[in-house]
């Protein structure tokens, strides 16, 4: 997911996206622990997407910019 696409989301959508990505990371980590994870790249990509979402939420909070 690109940062440009994330910036177009509303605050509520960002909150739900953050929860969804956190849940996905949890599931990937469980699969990795049981050696059922097929692609470690998916975990890495999901972590980066979560970081993008959190960064944009933080930028909006510091600027007072609400979408």
C-alpha positions in Angstrom: 0.0 0.0 0.0 1.4 3.4 -1.0 1.5 6.3 1.4 -0.5 8.3 -1.2 -3.3 5.8 -0.9 -3.2 5.9 2.9 -3.3 9.7 3.1 -6.7 9.6 1.2 -8.3 7.6 4.0 -10.3 9.2 6.8 -9.3 9.0 10.4 -11.9 6.3 11.1 -10.6 4.3 8.1 -7.0 4.7 9.4 -8.0 3.4 12.8 -9.7 0.3 11.3 -6.7 -0.2 8.9 -4.3 -0.1 11.8 -6.3 -2.7 13.7 -6.5 -4.9 10.6 -2.8 -4.7 10.1 -2.0 -5.4 13.7 -4.2 -8.5 13.6 -2.4 -9.6 10.4 1.0 -9.2 12.0 -0.2 -11.3 15.0 -1.4 -14.1 12.7 1.9 -14.0 10.7 3.9 -14.3 13.9 1.9 -17.3 15.0 2.4 -19.0 11.7 6.1 -18.2 11.8 6.3 -19.8 15.3 4.7 -23.0 14.1 6.8 -23.0 10.8 3.7 -22.6 8.7 4.7 -19.1 7.3 5.1 -19.5 3.6 6.6 -16.1 2.9 8.5 -13.9 5.4 8.2 -11.1 2.9 4.5 -10.8 3.6 5.2 -10.2 7.3 7.8 -7.5 6.4 5.4 -5.8 4.0 2.6 -5.8 6.6 4.9 -4.3 9.2 5.9 -1.5 6.8 2.3 -0.8 5.9 1.5 -0.5 9.7 4.4 1.9 10.1 3.0 4.0 7.2 -0.4 4.2 8.8 1.0 5.2 12.2 3.2 7.8 10.6 0.4 9.4 8.8 -1.8 9.4 11.9 1.0 11.0 13.8 1.5 13.7 11.1 -2.2 14.5 11.2 -2.2 14.7 15.0 0.8 17.1 15.1 -0.5 19.3 12.4 -4.1 19.2 13.6 -5.1 18.1 10.1 -8.2 16.0 10.2 -9.6 14.3 7.1 
